């Protein structure tokens, strides 16, 4: 019997800095100011994106990741999804997972929307009858019409989001990793998507959600993790962690206004 679980032990993720352009220089300045610069084993200057993160999740757990921009929320989600590999520590993810991290994640933009649907179904090992149902479900929800048979690279940003959302929510996972892009979009799209997304959240054994919306954290999560400069600042109930984070954010805003 499969028991989905996640185990993170002492995980650190570093990104090397290359000073080839203005963007790299900006990253260096920001990282230095926040105390996140370090050296790896090759003596390269690195940004310490995550530092010594540890936690475990089991069936029924709903974890909300909160923190300011650049705190490490998306990096942690991508590490759980296997996109980034920790330089220190251990990541164990047991169970069928689905990562809603980027609208085009897992899509080949040179293929048509319909071909991407088939590829997603084959990757998940669906039999032929299930592939047909998947195609119908995604096509109806995305509402792309004839564009479904055209290459994804010509789609508008909104069309990519609709196809990506439909694909990401069509197959129910045991572990759902979700970044806040999925909660963005125009009002019409959100109204149509909310019921589908909430059903997927309820059916997942484990949820890990990154968002700035504290109401979503309080409504959907049973636990919250406040990340600050790549480290865990607070781990506890959604109400306590969200209130502590909002209090800190308010103090920061007041201090900034005082300096001006």
NORCOR-V55866 format. One record per helix or strand of 3 or more residues. SS is the DSSP state (H for helix, E for strand). FROM is the first residue (numbers start at 1). TO is the last residue. If there is no record, write none. Layout:
SS,FROM,TO / SS,FROM,TO
This chain:
E,5,16 / H,22,33 / E,37,39 / E,45,58 / E,62,66 / H,73,80 / E,88,94 / E,97,100 / H,113,123 / H,128,142 / H,145,149 / H,152,154 / H,157,170 / E,175,178 / H,180,183 / H,187,203 / E,206,210 / H,214,220 / E,223,228 / E,231,236 / H,238,259
